[in-house]
Amino acid sequence: MALTRKLLSAMGIEAEKIEEIITAHTETVNGLKETLDQYKADSVKLTEVTKERDKYKTLAESTDGNGYEDKYNTLKAEYDNFKADVQARETKAKQDSAYTAILKECGIAEKYVGSILKISDVSSIEFAGDGSVKNKQQIADNIKSLYADFIVTETKSGADVAQPPANMTGNSFDSLPLDKKMTYANEHPNDEQVKAWLGK
């Protein structure tokens, strides 16, 4: 089901909150599109590198080496490294996608999903042969424990979320509890302390 303003309005969410949710949802979708484009580019590059590697392998075998063996070995090492890098990024993207879905299933407010994902370690996510998350319940329980303040229920007055704190000065941001940091980060995405915390 598509996430639309009409749907959110029918759920009794306030207009201001609807715009925040739609904006956060759009950013998430755009991020996934960028990841898909990167996969396509990696696929093309991997195909080209594979052809180049095989060419030097054939030359090395058909000419008793004659200098091509070193080129083949060098290219093979580059190929292996590149392939491993692509596979690592594909796994990370798959884990990000799975974690995002679990965050939403746990009831985390849409506007906080992206920020929580950025500060979360998703490396523990494991997949079964059918692509499902093997340790999904454990991850969900952990999310509900860590981010309980960001789990919202649908009411006529909209999502019940904390008001953002005042602008941070000095080390005040570092002293905030996690839920307040998340709230402030979503309301002040361009703040230098927020960027440093999110690793931007």
C-alpha positions in Angstrom: 0.0 0.0 0.0 1.4 3.4 -1.0 2.0 6.0 1.7 -0.1 9.0 0.7 -1.3 12.2 2.3 -4.9 10.9 1.8 -4.1 7.7 3.7 -2.4 9.5 6.5 -5.2 12.0 6.8 -7.8 9.2 7.0 -5.8 7.8 9.9 -6.4 11.0 11.8 -2.8 12.4 11.6 -2.4 16.2 11.7 -1.5 18.0 8.4 1.9 19.2 9.9 2.8 15.7 10.9 1.7 14.3 7.5 4.2 16.6 5.7 7.0 15.4 8.1 6.2 11.8 7.4 5.9 12.2 3.7 9.3 14.0 3.6 11.0 11.3 5.6 9.4 8.6 3.5 10.6 10.3 0.3 14.2 10.6 1.6 14.2 6.8 2.4 12.8 5.9 -1.1 15.3 8.2 -2.8 18.2 6.6 -0.8 17.1 3.1 -2.0 16.9 4.3 -5.6 20.5 5.6 -5.3 21.6 2.2 -3.9 19.9 0.4 -6.8 21.7 2.7 -9.3 25.0 1.9 -7.7 24.3 -1.8 -8.0 23.7 -1.4 -11.7 27.0 0.5 -12.1 28.9 -2.1 -10.1 27.4 -4.9 -12.2 28.6 -3.3 -15.4 32.1 -2.7 -14.0 32.3 -6.3 -12.7 31.4 -7.6 -16.1 34.1 -5.5 -17.7 36.8 -6.5 -15.2 35.9 -10.1 -15.6 36.3 -10.0 -19.4 39.7 -8.2 -19.0 40.8 -10.8 -16.4 39.8 -13.7 -18.7 41.6 -12.2 -21.7 44.9 -12.1 -19.9 44.3 -15.6 -18.5 43.9 -16.9 -22.0 47.0 -15.1 -23.3 49.0 -16.4 -20.4 47.9 -20.0 -21.1 48.4 -19.8 -24.9 51.8 -18.2 -25.0 53.6 -19.9 -22.1 53.3 -16.7 -20.2 55.5 -14.2 -22.1 54.8 -11.5 -19.5 51.0 -12.0 -19.5 51.0 -14.1 -16.4 52.1 -11.2 -14.2 49.4 -9.0 -15.8 46.8 -11.7 -15.2 47.8 -12.2 -11.6 47.7 -8.4 -11.0 44.3 -8.1 -12.7 42.9 -11.1 -10.8 43.9 -9.6 -7.5 42.1 -6.4 -8.5 39.1 -8.4 -9.6 38.9 -10.4 -6.4 39.2 -7.2 -4.3 36.5 -5.4 -6.3 34.2 -8.4 -6.2 34.6 -8.7 -2.5 33.9 -4.9 -2.1 30.7 -5.2 -4.2 29.5 -8.2 -2.2 30.1 -6.4 1.1 28.2 -3.4 -0.1 25.3 -5.5 -1.3 25.2 -7.3 2.0 25.2 -4.0 3.9 22.4 -2.6 1.7 20.4 -5.7 2.2 20.9 -5.5 6.0 19.9 -1.8 5.9 16.7 -2.6 4.1 15.8 -5.4 6.4 16.5 -3.2 9.5 14.4 -0.4 8.1 11.5 -2.8 7.6 11.8 -4.1 11.1 12.0 -0.5 12.5 8.7 0.2 10.8 7.1 -3.0 11.9 8.0 -2.1 15.5 6.1 1.1 15.2 9.0 3.5 15.0 7.8 6.9 13.7 8.6 7.3 10.0 10.5 10.6 10.6 13.0 8.9 12.9 13.7 5.7 10.8 16.5 7.2 8.7 18.3 8.7 11.7 18.1 5.6 13.7 19.4 3.5 10.8 22.5 5.8 10.5 23.6 5.2 14.1 22.7 1.5 14.2 25.0 -1.5 13.7 23.2 -3.8 11.3 26.1 -6.3 10.9 24.4 -8.8 13.2 21.5 -9.3 10.8 21.6 -12.8 9.4 19.6 -14.2 6.4 18.1 -17.6 5.9 18.2 -19.3 2.5 14.8 -17.8 1.5 16.0 -14.3 2.2 14.2 -13.9 5.5 15.9 -12.5 8.6 16.9 -15.4 10.8 17.2 -13.4 14.1 14.3 -11.0 13.4 12.6 -11.4 16.8 15.8 -10.7 18.6 16.5 -7.6 16.6 12.9 -6.4 17.0 13.1 -6.9 20.8 16.3 -4.9 20.9 14.7 -2.1 18.8 11.7 -1.9 21.2 14.1 -1.7 24.1 16.5 0.9 22.7 14.0 3.1 20.9 10.8 2.8 22.9 10.4 6.6 23.0 10.1 6.7 19.2 7.4 4.1 18.9 4.1 5.8 18.2 0.5 4.9 18.1 -2.1 6.3 15.6 -4.5 8.7 17.3 -6.7 11.6 16.3 -4.1 14.0 17.5 -1.3 12.4 15.5 2.0 10.9 16.6 2.9 11.5 20.2 6.5 12.6 19.9 8.6 14.8 22.2 9.2 18.4 21.4 12.7 19.2 20.1 15.0 20.8 22.7 16.3 24.3 22.2 19.3 25.0 20.0 22.4 23.3 21.4 25.4 25.1 22.6 28.8 23.9 23.9 28.7 20.3 25.0 25.0 20.3 25.8 24.2 18.0 22.8 26.6 15.4 24.0 25.0 15.3 27.4 21.5 14.6 26.1 20.0 11.1 26.4 19.6 9.1 23.2 15.9 9.9 22.7 16.5 13.7 23.0 19.5 13.5 20.6 17.3 11.7 18.1 14.6 14.3 18.4 17.0 17.2 18.1 18.8 15.6 15.1 15.6 15.3 13.2 14.6 18.9 13.9 18.1 20.3 13.2 19.7 18.0 10.5 22.2 20.8 9.5 23.5 21.4 13.0 27.3 20.7 13.0 27.0 18.6 16.2 24.3 16.5 14.6 26.4 16.0 11.5 29.3 14.9 13.6 27.2 12.5 15.6 25.7 10.9 12.5 29.1 10.7 10.8 28.3 13.0 7.9 
